[in-house]
Amino acid sequence: MKPLWEGAISFGLILIPVRLYKATDEQKPGFHLVREKDLCPITYTRVCKYTGEEVPYSEIARGYQYQQGTQVILHDEDFRQAKDLNIHAAEPLSQKEIDIAIMLIEQLSSPFKPSDYSDTYKQEIERMIDEKIKTGKVSSIEKAQHQRQAEVIDLLEKLKSSLEEAKKKNAS
């Protein structure tokens, strides 16, 4: 893992190398890009997987699949409502203490207490999803609606016609 910051703390002739690493992993619900009106999955090329047609950004939403064929649609305003990170520290922090060097020294001088920090963003998103499920604000659609009829090619007929054309060319 690549450190976020590298440096050193010096006490006279003693030099202590320091590396700052990310201490947490992001744990967000997995979303898929879907066209809102019919839940058609969208690839990064913004093409509907079922029909092959390109989908404009205006028709793309984030869908959370909680059952096969059923998704909860979340919009940008839903994500704006979710709270990011609430920090509950024992003592209020001044703006000056936010400087990374001071934070680094504080972390080295006192043990890090994870219980002082809580990530409410994930819980808020999951609460929104559960609320939409309970209130019936979900979207379902049959996969068969999207799938195009596959063009059936009779290879034997194609081969026969190809041979007949070749015979005609050779005869002339």
SEMI-587946 format. One record per atom (N, C-alpha, C): residue number from 0; residue in three letters; atom name; x, y, z. Coordinates in steps of 0.001 Angstrom, whole numbers. Layout:
<nodes>
[NUM 'ALA' 'CA' [X Y Z]]
...
</nodes>
This chain:
<nodes>
[0 'MET' 'N' [844 -1180 0]]
[0 'MET' 'CA' [0 0 0]]
[0 'MET' 'C' [882 1234 0]]
[1 'LYS' 'N' [532 2188 -836]]
[1 'LYS' 'CA' [1293 3423 -946]]
[1 'LYS' 'C' [896 4371 190]]
[2 'PRO' 'N' [1885 4948 886]]
[2 'PRO' 'CA' [1548 5876 1968]]
[2 'PRO' 'C' [955 7174 1429]]
[3 'LEU' 'N' [68 7777 2232]]
[3 'LEU' 'CA' [-520 9068 1869]]
[3 'LEU' 'C' [485 10205 2066]]
[4 'TRP' 'N' [1374 10020 3029]]
[4 'TRP' 'CA' [2355 11057 3353]]
[4 'TRP' 'C' [3588 10385 3928]]
[5 'GLU' 'N' [4758 10904 3603]]
[5 'GLU' 'CA' [6002 10409 4178]]
[5 'GLU' 'C' [6793 11591 4722]]
[6 'GLY' 'N' [7432 11369 5848]]
[6 'GLY' 'CA' [8221 12427 6448]]
[6 'GLY' 'C' [9047 11867 7591]]
[7 'ALA' 'N' [9475 12750 8456]]
[7 'ALA' 'CA' [10305 12319 9579]]
[7 'ALA' 'C' [10105 13270 10748]]
[8 'ILE' 'N' [10319 12739 11943]]
[8 'ILE' 'CA' [10304 13550 13161]]
[8 'ILE' 'C' [11725 13504 13713]]
[9 'SER' 'N' [12238 14670 14023]]
[9 'SER' 'CA' [13621 14763 14475]]
[9 'SER' 'C' [13677 15259 15913]]
[10 'PHE' 'N' [14449 14550 16741]]
[10 'PHE' 'CA' [14729 14969 18113]]
[10 'PHE' 'C' [16243 15054 18252]]
[11 'GLY' 'N' [16794 16212 17942]]
[11 'GLY' 'CA' [18243 16366 17992]]
[11 'GLY' 'C' [18902 15496 16939]]
[12 'LEU' 'N' [19728 14532 17385]]
[12 'LEU' 'CA' [20411 13650 16458]]
[12 'LEU' 'C' [19566 12430 16079]]
[13 'ILE' 'N' [18395 12265 16692]]
[13 'ILE' 'CA' [17528 11109 16423]]
[13 'ILE' 'C' [16509 11491 15347]]
[14 'LEU' 'N' [16461 10689 14301]]
[14 'LEU' 'CA' [15529 10913 13204]]
[14 'LEU' 'C' [14617 9691 13094]]
[15 'ILE' 'N' [13298 9932 13228]]
[15 'ILE' 'CA' [12326 8839 13150]]
[15 'ILE' 'C' [11545 8994 11851]]
[16 'PRO' 'N' [11736 8038 10897]]
[16 'PRO' 'CA' [10954 8116 9663]]
[16 'PRO' 'C' [9486 7779 9943]]
[17 'VAL' 'N' [8592 8506 9287]]
[17 'VAL' 'CA' [7159 8321 9513]]
[17 'VAL' 'C' [6459 8200 8163]]
[18 'ARG' 'N' [5547 7247 8077]]
[18 'ARG' 'CA' [4698 7091 6895]]
[18 'ARG' 'C' [3250 7082 7366]]
[19 'LEU' 'N' [2416 7833 6675]]
[19 'LEU' 'CA' [1003 7928 7018]]
[19 'LEU' 'C' [208 7114 6000]]
[20 'TYR' 'N' [-526 6096 6512]]
[20 'TYR' 'CA' [-1328 5230 5660]]
[20 'TYR' 'C' [-2807 5442 5956]]
[21 'LYS' 'N' [-3631 5126 4981]]
[21 'LYS' 'CA' [-5073 5175 5156]]
[21 'LYS' 'C' [-5451 4073 6150]]
[22 'ALA' 'N' [-6246 4418 7163]]
[22 'ALA' 'CA' [-6559 3468 8233]]
[22 'ALA' 'C' [-7891 2765 8031]]
[23 'THR' 'N' [-8690 3220 7097]]
[23 'THR' 'CA' [-10011 2621 6917]]
[23 'THR' 'C' [-10244 2291 5458]]
[24 'ASP' 'N' [-11168 1391 5220]]
[24 'ASP' 'CA' [-11598 1061 3867]]
[24 'ASP' 'C' [-12979 1640 3652]]
[25 'GLU' 'N' [-13250 2042 2411]]
[25 'GLU' 'CA' [-14595 2525 2098]]
[25 'GLU' 'C' [-15524 1331 2022]]
[26 'GLN' 'N' [-16650 1423 2681]]
[26 'GLN' 'CA' [-17627 340 2680]]
[26 'GLN' 'C' [-18978 917 2298]]
[27 'LYS' 'N' [-19152 1142 1002]]
[27 'LYS' 'CA' [-20407 1703 504]]
[27 'LYS' 'C' [-21190 602 -191]]
[28 'PRO' 'N' [-22493 723 -219]]
[28 'PRO' 'CA' [-23282 -251 -974]]
[28 'PRO' 'C' [-22887 -216 -2449]]
[29 'GLY' 'N' [-22944 -1352 -3121]]
[29 'GLY' 'CA' [-22579 -1423 -4528]]
[29 'GLY' 'C' [-23726 -977 -5422]]
[30 'PHE' 'N' [-23504 52 -6211]]
[30 'PHE' 'CA' [-24525 566 -7099]]
[30 'PHE' 'C' [-24185 213 -8537]]
[31 'HIS' 'N' [-25215 159 -9361]]
[31 'HIS' 'CA' [-25075 -69 -10790]]
[31 'HIS' 'C' [-25719 1106 -11506]]
[32 'LEU' 'N' [-25152 1484 -12637]]
[32 'LEU' 'CA' [-25792 2518 -13440]]
[32 'LEU' 'C' [-26905 1867 -14246]]
[33 'VAL' 'N' [-28101 2459 -14166]]
[33 'VAL' 'CA' [-29260 1927 -14877]]
[33 'VAL' 'C' [-30041 3075 -15488]]
[34 'ARG' 'N' [-30741 2786 -16605]]
[34 'ARG' 'CA' [-31679 3763 -17150]]
[34 'ARG' 'C' [-32919 3682 -16284]]
[35 'GLU' 'N' [-33330 4784 -15710]]
[35 'GLU' 'CA' [-34371 4788 -14679]]
[35 'GLU' 'C' [-35709 4248 -15175]]
[36 'LYS' 'N' [-36110 4575 -16397]]
[36 'LYS' 'CA' [-37460 4214 -16832]]
[36 'LYS' 'C' [-37661 2711 -17005]]
[37 'ASP' 'N' [-36595 1961 -17314]]
[37 'ASP' 'CA' [-36787 523 -17522]]
[37 'ASP' 'C' [-35706 -349 -16897]]
[38 'LEU' 'N' [-34868 234 -16035]]
[38 'LEU' 'CA' [-33830 -475 -15286]]
[38 'LEU' 'C' [-32800 -1173 -16164]]
[39 'CYS' 'N' [-32619 -696 -17364]]
[39 'CYS' 'CA' [-31647 -1269 -18276]]
[39 'CYS' 'C' [-30245 -986 -17741]]
[40 'PRO' 'N' [-29417 -2018 -17489]]
[40 'PRO' 'CA' [-28059 -1768 -17005]]
[40 'PRO' 'C' [-27248 -962 -18022]]
[41 'ILE' 'N' [-26435 -39 -17532]]
[41 'ILE' 'CA' [-25645 850 -18365]]
[41 'ILE' 'C' [-24170 518 -18157]]
[42 'THR' 'N' [-23420 376 -19242]]
[42 'THR' 'CA' [-21981 147 -19141]]
[42 'THR' 'C' [-21280 1497 -19077]]
[43 'TYR' 'N' [-19983 1487 -18867]]
[43 'TYR' 'CA' [-19252 2744 -18804]]
[43 'TYR' 'C' [-19274 3475 -20141]]
[44 'THR' 'N' [-19564 2760 -21202]]
[44 'THR' 'CA' [-19687 3413 -22498]]
[44 'THR' 'C' [-21080 3981 -22677]]
[45 'ARG' 'N' [-21914 3894 -21643]]
[45 'ARG' 'CA' [-23290 4388 -21621]]
[45 'ARG' 'C' [-24123 3737 -22719]]
[46 'VAL' 'N' [-23979 2433 -22849]]
[46 'VAL' 'CA' [-24754 1668 -23817]]
[46 'VAL' 'C' [-25572 637 -23055]]
[47 'CYS' 'N' [-26853 535 -23367]]
[47 'CYS' 'CA' [-27728 -443 -22734]]
[47 'CYS' 'C' [-27230 -1834 -23083]]
[48 'LYS' 'N' [-27026 -2668 -22078]]
[48 'LYS' 'CA' [-26510 -4016 -22307]]
[48 'LYS' 'C' [-27480 -4882 -23103]]
[49 'TYR' 'N' [-28762 -4613 -22979]]
[49 'TYR' 'CA' [-29750 -5465 -23636]]
[49 'TYR' 'C' [-30023 -5062 -25077]]
[50 'THR' 'N' [-30143 -3754 -25334]]
[50 'THR' 'CA' [-30531 -3311 -26672]]
[50 'THR' 'C' [-29376 -2785 -27503]]
[51 'GLY' 'N' [-28256 -2440 -26854]]
[51 'GLY' 'CA' [-27108 -1914 -27575]]
[51 'GLY' 'C' [-27203 -439 -27902]]
[52 'GLU' 'N' [-28303 226 -27515]]
[52 'GLU' 'CA' [-28456 1644 -27819]]
[52 'GLU' 'C' [-27731 2505 -26788]]
[53 'GLU' 'N' [-27190 3632 -27252]]
[53 'GLU' 'CA' [-26500 4555 -26363]]
[53 'GLU' 'C' [-27515 5296 -25503]]
[54 'VAL' 'N' [-27181 5511 -24230]]
[54 'VAL' 'CA' [-28100 6149 -23287]]
[54 'VAL' 'C' [-27506 7492 -22862]]
[55 'PRO' 'N' [-28258 8593 -23020]]
[55 'PRO' 'CA' [-27743 9904 -22597]]
[55 'PRO' 'C' [-27636 9985 -21071]]
[56 'TYR' 'N' [-26723 10820 -20607]]
[56 'TYR' 'CA' [-26519 10982 -19165]]
[56 'TYR' 'C' [-27808 11330 -18437]]
[57 'SER' 'N' [-28674 12089 -19077]]
[57 'SER' 'CA' [-29908 12540 -18427]]
[57 'SER' 'C' [-30834 11384 -18059]]
[58 'GLU' 'N' [-30667 10230 -18682]]
[58 'GLU' 'CA' [-31527 9080 -18398]]
[58 'GLU' 'C' [-30876 8064 -17461]]
[59 'ILE' 'N' [-29680 8362 -16982]]
[59 'ILE' 'CA' [-28947 7409 -16149]]
[59 'ILE' 'C' [-29164 7720 -14675]]
[60 'ALA' 'N' [-29447 6681 -13886]]
[60 'ALA' 'CA' [-29622 6812 -12436]]
[60 'ALA' 'C' [-28803 5708 -11771]]
[61 'ARG' 'N' [-28685 5761 -10463]]
[61 'ARG' 'CA' [-27995 4705 -9714]]
[61 'ARG' 'C' [-29045 3772 -9134]]
[62 'GLY' 'N' [-28877 2509 -9434]]
[62 'GLY' 'CA' [-29823 1512 -8952]]
[62 'GLY' 'C' [-29137 527 -8024]]
[63 'TYR' 'N' [-29781 216 -6923]]
[63 'TYR' 'CA' [-29278 -778 -5972]]
[63 'TYR' 'C' [-30174 -2006 -6084]]
[64 'GLN' 'N' [-29607 -3113 -6564]]
[64 'GLN' 'CA' [-30403 -4326 -6747]]
[64 'GLN' 'C' [-30496 -5066 -5423]]
[65 'TYR' 'N' [-31708 -5198 -4899]]
[65 'TYR' 'CA' [-31882 -5932 -3648]]
[65 'TYR' 'C' [-32568 -7267 -3883]]
[66 'GLN' 'N' [-33161 -7464 -5029]]
[66 'GLN' 'CA' [-33713 -8750 -5455]]
[66 'GLN' 'C' [-33473 -8861 -6946]]
[67 'GLN' 'N' [-33476 -10102 -7453]]
[67 'GLN' 'CA' [-33292 -10300 -8887]]
[67 'GLN' 'C' [-34386 -9559 -9658]]
[68 'GLY' 'N' [-33995 -8630 -10518]]
[68 'GLY' 'CA' [-34945 -7887 -11337]]
[68 'GLY' 'C' [-35619 -6720 -10646]]
[69 'THR' 'N' [-35284 -6438 -9395]]
[69 'THR' 'CA' [-35894 -5334 -8652]]
[69 'THR' 'C' [-34788 -4449 -8088]]
[70 'GLN' 'N' [-34911 -3139 -8304]]
[70 'GLN' 'CA' [-33885 -2217 -7850]]
[70 'GLN' 'C' [-34494 -1012 -7169]]
[71 'VAL' 'N' [-33712 -437 -6269]]
[71 'VAL' 'CA' [-34050 838 -5640]]
[71 'VAL' 'C' [-33243 1897 -6378]]
[72 'ILE' 'N' [-33917 2918 -6865]]
[72 'ILE' 'CA' [-33253 3997 -7599]]
[72 'ILE' 'C' [-32943 5133 -6633]]
[73 'LEU' 'N' [-31680 5571 -6611]]
[73 'LEU' 'CA' [-31274 6724 -5809]]
[73 'LEU' 'C' [-30805 7820 -6759]]
[74 'HIS' 'N' [-31201 9041 -6455]]
[74 'HIS' 'CA' [-30851 10201 -7271]]
[74 'HIS' 'C' [-29781 11028 -6556]]
[75 'ASP' 'N' [-29237 12015 -7258]]
[75 'ASP' 'CA' [-28181 12863 -6681]]
[75 'ASP' 'C' [-28623 13502 -5373]]
[76 'GLU' 'N' [-29893 13925 -5298]]
[76 'GLU' 'CA' [-30365 14565 -4056]]
[76 'GLU' 'C' [-30365 13595 -2877]]
[77 'ASP' 'N' [-30560 12295 -3132]]
[77 'ASP' 'CA' [-30495 11305 -2057]]
[77 'ASP' 'C' [-29081 11250 -1480]]
[78 'PHE' 'N' [-28087 11297 -2355]]
[78 'PHE' 'CA' [-26702 11244 -1892]]
[78 'PHE' 'C' [-26305 12526 -1178]]
[79 'ARG' 'N' [-26863 13661 -1616]]
[79 'ARG' 'CA' [-26567 14925 -932]]
[79 'ARG' 'C' [-27138 14934 480]]
[80 'GLN' 'N' [-28271 14239 681]]
[80 'GLN' 'CA' [-28889 14212 2011]]
[80 'GLN' 'C' [-28087 13369 2996]]
[81 'ALA' 'N' [-27367 12384 2481]]
[81 'ALA' 'CA' [-26590 11514 3369]]
[81 'ALA' 'C' [-25469 12326 4017]]
[82 'LYS' 'N' [-25273 12100 5279]]
[82 'LYS' 'CA' [-24225 12817 5992]]
[82 'LYS' 'C' [-22901 12114 5734]]
[83 'ASP' 'N' [-21810 12904 5604]]
[83 'ASP' 'CA' [-20518 12308 5305]]
[83 'ASP' 'C' [-19918 11612 6512]]
[84 'LEU' 'N' [-19180 12314 7280]]
[84 'LEU' 'CA' [-18463 11703 8387]]
[84 'LEU' 'C' [-18666 12566 9619]]
[85 'ASN' 'N' [-19186 11971 10683]]
[85 'ASN' 'CA' [-19333 12697 11941]]
[85 'ASN' 'C' [-18165 12335 12841]]
[86 'ILE' 'N' [-17454 13336 13284]]
[86 'ILE' 'CA' [-16330 13097 14185]]
[86 'ILE' 'C' [-16732 13564 15562]]
[87 'HIS' 'N' [-16686 12631 16511]]
[87 'HIS' 'CA' [-17016 12942 17895]]
[87 'HIS' 'C' [-15718 12854 18684]]
[88 'ALA' 'N' [-15073 13967 18874]]
[88 'ALA' 'CA' [-13808 13985 19589]]
[88 'ALA' 'C' [-14044 14401 21029]]
[89 'ALA' 'N' [-13157 13959 21892]]
[89 'ALA' 'CA' [-13284 14273 23315]]
[89 'ALA' 'C' [-13152 15776 23549]]
[90 'GLU' 'N' [-12283 16429 22796]]
[90 'GLU' 'CA' [-12091 17859 22934]]
[90 'GLU' 'C' [-12293 18515 21563]]
[91 'PRO' 'N' [-12887 19709 21523]]
[91 'PRO' 'CA' [-13050 20381 20231]]
[91 'PRO' 'C' [-11687 20692 19612]]
[92 'LEU' 'N' [-11595 20547 18296]]
[92 'LEU' 'CA' [-10343 20815 17606]]
[92 'LEU' 'C' [-10373 22218 17019]]
[93 'SER' 'N' [-9264 22928 17176]]
[93 'SER' 'CA' [-9176 24259 16577]]
[93 'SER' 'C' [-8712 24110 15131]]
[94 'GLN' 'N' [-8906 25166 14351]]
[94 'GLN' 'CA' [-8497 25127 12948]]
[94 'GLN' 'C' [-7003 24880 12825]]
[95 'LYS' 'N' [-6240 25428 13761]]
[95 'LYS' 'CA' [-4788 25278 13733]]
[95 'LYS' 'C' [-4382 23809 13920]]
[96 'GLU' 'N' [-5159 23068 14718]]
[96 'GLU' 'CA' [-4821 21667 14995]]
[96 'GLU' 'C' [-5110 20742 13816]]
[97 'ILE' 'N' [-5824 21231 12813]]
[97 'ILE' 'CA' [-6165 20388 11672]]
[97 'ILE' 'C' [-4962 20181 10753]]
[98 'ASP' 'N' [-3990 21027 10842]]
[98 'ASP' 'CA' [-2776 20890 10045]]
[98 'ASP' 'C' [-2221 19475 10210]]
[99 'ILE' 'N' [-1837 18840 9078]]
[99 'ILE' 'CA' [-1467 17422 9122]]
[99 'ILE' 'C' [-269 17136 10007]]
[100 'ALA' 'N' [642 18084 10151]]
[100 'ALA' 'CA' [1810 17845 10997]]
[100 'ALA' 'C' [1404 17740 12461]]
[101 'ILE' 'N' [504 18611 12897]]
[101 'ILE' 'CA' [28 18573 14275]]
[101 'ILE' 'C' [-779 17317 14520]]
[102 'MET' 'N' [-1630 16948 13538]]
[102 'MET' 'CA' [-2415 15720 13690]]
[102 'MET' 'C' [-1506 14503 13787]]
[103 'LEU' 'N' [-428 14504 12998]]
[103 'LEU' 'CA' [508 13392 13021]]
[103 'LEU' 'C' [1172 13276 14392]]
[104 'ILE' 'N' [1582 14388 14958]]
[104 'ILE' 'CA' [2207 14372 16289]]
[104 'ILE' 'C' [1208 13916 17343]]
[105 'GLU' 'N' [-35 14390 17257]]
[105 'GLU' 'CA' [-1065 13952 18202]]
[105 'GLU' 'C' [-1299 12446 18101]]
[106 'GLN' 'N' [-1308 11924 16886]]
[106 'GLN' 'CA' [-1529 10487 16699]]
[106 'GLN' 'C' [-382 9674 17296]]
[107 'LEU' 'N' [837 10194 17182]]
[107 'LEU' 'CA' [1982 9474 17741]]
[107 'LEU' 'C' [2032 9572 19261]]
[108 'SER' 'N' [1558 10678 19822]]
[108 'SER' 'CA' [1655 10863 21269]]
[108 'SER' 'C' [489 10241 22036]]
[109 'SER' 'N' [-671 10035 21394]]
[109 'SER' 'CA' [-1793 9395 22075]]
[109 'SER' 'C' [-2396 8344 21151]]
[110 'PRO' 'N' [-2819 7216 21705]]
[110 'PRO' 'CA' [-3345 6156 20837]]
[110 'PRO' 'C' [-4618 6589 20110]]
[111 'PHE' 'N' [-4739 6118 18884]]
[111 'PHE' 'CA' [-5917 6403 18055]]
[111 'PHE' 'C' [-7098 5622 18604]]
[112 'LYS' 'N' [-8212 6286 18817]]
[112 'LYS' 'CA' [-9392 5640 19374]]
[112 'LYS' 'C' [-10493 5609 18320]]
[113 'PRO' 'N' [-10668 4452 17649]]
[113 'PRO' 'CA' [-11703 4381 16595]]
[113 'PRO' 'C' [-13106 4673 17104]]
[114 'SER' 'N' [-13360 4452 18379]]
[114 'SER' 'CA' [-14697 4695 18901]]
[114 'SER' 'C' [-15063 6176 18875]]
[115 'ASP' 'N' [-14055 7060 18726]]
[115 'ASP' 'CA' [-14323 8491 18652]]
[115 'ASP' 'C' [-14825 8911 17279]]
[116 'TYR' 'N' [-14773 8010 16300]]
[116 'TYR' 'CA' [-15142 8346 14933]]
[116 'TYR' 'C' [-16241 7401 14455]]
[117 'SER' 'N' [-17217 7946 13765]]
[117 'SER' 'CA' [-18258 7091 13206]]
[117 'SER' 'C' [-18595 7556 11798]]
[118 'ASP' 'N' [-18658 6606 10873]]
[118 'ASP' 'CA' [-18988 6897 9492]]
[118 'ASP' 'C' [-20487 6675 9330]]
[119 'THR' 'N' [-21241 7760 9254]]
[119 'THR' 'CA' [-22696 7638 9159]]
[119 'THR' 'C' [-23178 7646 7715]]
[120 'TYR' 'N' [-22288 7910 6765]]
[120 'TYR' 'CA' [-22691 7978 5358]]
[120 'TYR' 'C' [-23261 6640 4900]]
[121 'LYS' 'N' [-22544 5561 5171]]
[121 'LYS' 'CA' [-23005 4238 4750]]
[121 'LYS' 'C' [-24341 3902 5404]]
[122 'GLN' 'N' [-24469 4157 6704]]
[122 'GLN' 'CA' [-25724 3865 7404]]
[122 'GLN' 'C' [-26875 4699 6839]]
[123 'GLU' 'N' [-26603 5949 6488]]
[123 'GLU' 'CA' [-27645 6828 5956]]
[123 'GLU' 'C' [-28110 6343 4580]]
[124 'ILE' 'N' [-27183 5933 3724]]
[124 'ILE' 'CA' [-27550 5403 2403]]
[124 'ILE' 'C' [-28357 4122 2572]]
[125 'GLU' 'N' [-27910 3227 3458]]
[125 'GLU' 'CA' [-28641 1974 3685]]
[125 'GLU' 'C' [-30029 2237 4268]]
[126 'ARG' 'N' [-30151 3265 5125]]
[126 'ARG' 'CA' [-31451 3624 5680]]
[126 'ARG' 'C' [-32386 4104 4571]]
[127 'MET' 'N' [-31847 4930 3646]]
[127 'MET' 'CA' [-32651 5418 2521]]
[127 'MET' 'C' [-33133 4256 1651]]
[128 'ILE' 'N' [-32249 3301 1399]]
[128 'ILE' 'CA' [-32615 2142 582]]
[128 'ILE' 'C' [-33712 1348 1274]]
[129 'ASP' 'N' [-33534 1054 2573]]
[129 'ASP' 'CA' [-34541 307 3328]]
[129 'ASP' 'C' [-35880 1032 3343]]
[130 'GLU' 'N' [-35840 2363 3504]]
[130 'GLU' 'CA' [-37073 3154 3531]]
[130 'GLU' 'C' [-37801 3083 2186]]
[131 'LYS' 'N' [-37037 3159 1088]]
[131 'LYS' 'CA' [-37662 3069 -234]]
[131 'LYS' 'C' [-38248 1676 -470]]
[132 'ILE' 'N' [-37605 647 43]]
[132 'ILE' 'CA' [-38138 -713 -89]]
[132 'ILE' 'C' [-39431 -843 705]]
[133 'LYS' 'N' [-39426 -356 1953]]
[133 'LYS' 'CA' [-40618 -454 2814]]
[133 'LYS' 'C' [-41799 322 2258]]
[134 'THR' 'N' [-41518 1474 1634]]
[134 'THR' 'CA' [-42612 2300 1109]]
[134 'THR' 'C' [-42983 1933 -325]]
[135 'GLY' 'N' [-42349 901 -860]]
[135 'GLY' 'CA' [-42690 436 -2196]]
[135 'GLY' 'C' [-42124 1288 -3321]]
[136 'LYS' 'N' [-41146 2122 -3030]]
[136 'LYS' 'CA' [-40543 2961 -4074]]
[136 'LYS' 'C' [-39403 2194 -4746]]
[137 'VAL' 'N' [-39789 1076 -5379]]
[137 'VAL' 'CA' [-38828 237 -6082]]
[137 'VAL' 'C' [-39270 90 -7526]]
[138 'SER' 'N' [-38366 -325 -8371]]
[138 'SER' 'CA' [-38671 -496 -9788]]
[138 'SER' 'C' [-38355 -1924 -10190]]
[139 'SER' 'N' [-39291 -2559 -10899]]
[139 'SER' 'CA' [-39094 -3917 -11398]]
[139 'SER' 'C' [-39431 -3943 -12872]]
[140 'ILE' 'N' [-38756 -4792 -13583]]
[140 'ILE' 'CA' [-39047 -4940 -14999]]
[140 'ILE' 'C' [-38560 -6311 -15444]]
[141 'GLU' 'N' [-39267 -6895 -16346]]
[141 'GLU' 'CA' [-38864 -8193 -16870]]
[141 'GLU' 'C' [-37686 -8018 -17814]]
[142 'LYS' 'N' [-36700 -8869 -17668]]
[142 'LYS' 'CA' [-35514 -8807 -18505]]
[142 'LYS' 'C' [-35873 -9043 -19971]]
[143 'ALA' 'N' [-36889 -9860 -20209]]
[143 'ALA' 'CA' [-37283 -10201 -21573]]
[143 'ALA' 'C' [-37716 -8977 -22358]]
[144 'GLN' 'N' [-38164 -7914 -21695]]
[144 'GLN' 'CA' [-38580 -6706 -22397]]
[144 'GLN' 'C' [-37421 -6079 -23157]]
[145 'HIS' 'N' [-36217 -6257 -22645]]
[145 'HIS' 'CA' [-35044 -5616 -23234]]
[145 'HIS' 'C' [-34429 -6432 -24353]]
[146 'GLN' 'N' [-34488 -7721 -24224]]
[146 'GLN' 'CA' [-33706 -8563 -25108]]
[146 'GLN' 'C' [-34255 -8550 -26527]]
[147 'ARG' 'N' [-33351 -8318 -27444]]
[147 'ARG' 'CA' [-33714 -8310 -28854]]
[147 'ARG' 'C' [-33859 -9746 -29327]]
[148 'GLN' 'N' [-34685 -9916 -30313]]
[148 'GLN' 'CA' [-34782 -11220 -30945]]
[148 'GLN' 'C' [-33465 -11461 -31663]]
[149 'ALA' 'N' [-32832 -12554 -31319]]
[149 'ALA' 'CA' [-31577 -12890 -31974]]
[149 'ALA' 'C' [-31868 -13281 -33420]]
[150 'GLU' 'N' [-31057 -12779 -34317]]
[150 'GLU' 'CA' [-31231 -13115 -35720]]
[150 'GLU' 'C' [-30769 -14557 -35903]]
[151 'VAL' 'N' [-31703 -15409 -36345]]
[151 'VAL' 'CA' [-31387 -16813 -36533]]
[151 'VAL' 'C' [-30869 -16984 -37958]]
[152 'ILE' 'N' [-29670 -17480 -38053]]
[152 'ILE' 'CA' [-29050 -17673 -39356]]
[152 'ILE' 'C' [-29011 -19172 -39641]]
[153 'ASP' 'N' [-29577 -19558 -40769]]
[153 'ASP' 'CA' [-29541 -20949 -41188]]
[153 'ASP' 'C' [-28241 -21148 -41955]]
[154 'LEU' 'N' [-27242 -21693 -41283]]
[154 'LEU' 'CA' [-25923 -21847 -41881]]
[154 'LEU' 'C' [-25955 -22779 -43083]]
[155 'LEU' 'N' [-26783 -23821 -43023]]
[155 'LEU' 'CA' [-26862 -24757 -44130]]
[155 'LEU' 'C' [-27388 -24055 -45391]]
[156 'GLU' 'N' [-28405 -23207 -45238]]
[156 'GLU' 'CA' [-28936 -22456 -46375]]
[156 'GLU' 'C' [-27883 -21498 -46934]]
[157 'LYS' 'N' [-27143 -20821 -46052]]
[157 'LYS' 'CA' [-26090 -19901 -46486]]
[157 'LYS' 'C' [-25021 -20653 -47268]]
[158 'LEU' 'N' [-24653 -21835 -46785]]
[158 'LEU' 'CA' [-23637 -22644 -47455]]
[158 'LEU' 'C' [-24129 -23091 -48831]]
[159 'LYS' 'N' [-25381 -23551 -48894]]
[159 'LYS' 'CA' [-25948 -23989 -50175]]
[159 'LYS' 'C' [-25967 -22841 -51185]]
[160 'SER' 'N' [-26414 -21660 -50762]]
[160 'SER' 'CA' [-26475 -20527 -51694]]
[160 'SER' 'C' [-25072 -20099 -52113]]
[161 'SER' 'N' [-24126 -20178 -51204]]
[161 'SER' 'CA' [-22740 -19835 -51537]]
[161 'SER' 'C' [-22184 -20807 -52570]]
[162 'LEU' 'N' [-22480 -22104 -52413]]
[162 'LEU' 'CA' [-22015 -23108 -53372]]
[162 'LEU' 'C' [-22663 -22910 -54741]]
[163 'GLU' 'N' [-23949 -22580 -54754]]
[163 'GLU' 'CA' [-24651 -22338 -56019]]
[163 'GLU' 'C' [-24059 -21143 -56751]]
[164 'GLU' 'N' [-23735 -20060 -56002]]
[164 'GLU' 'CA' [-23114 -18884 -56617]]
[164 'GLU' 'C' [-21750 -19228 -57184]]
[165 'ALA' 'N' [-20998 -20047 -56464]]
[165 'ALA' 'CA' [-19674 -20453 -56941]]
[165 'ALA' 'C' [-19799 -21294 -58197]]
[166 'LYS' 'N' [-20812 -22176 -58261]]
[166 'LYS' 'CA' [-21020 -23009 -59464]]
[166 'LYS' 'C' [-21383 -22139 -60661]]
[167 'LYS' 'N' [-22217 -21134 -60437]]
[167 'LYS' 'CA' [-22620 -20236 -61524]]
[167 'LYS' 'C' [-21411 -19462 -62061]]
[168 'LYS' 'N' [-20529 -19018 -61182]]
[168 'LYS' 'CA' [-19346 -18278 -61610]]
[168 'LYS' 'C' [-18412 -19179 -62387]]
[169 'ASN' 'N' [-18279 -20433 -61934]]
[169 'ASN' 'CA' [-17384 -21362 -62621]]
[169 'ASN' 'C' [-17956 -21773 -63978]]
[170 'ALA' 'N' [-19299 -21840 -64107]]
[170 'ALA' 'CA' [-19946 -22246 -65351]]
[170 'ALA' 'C' [-19818 -21158 -66414]]
[171 'SER' 'N' [-19719 -19914 -66013]]
[171 'SER' 'CA' [-19678 -18834 -67006]]
[171 'SER' 'C' [-18299 -18512 -67473]]
</nodes>
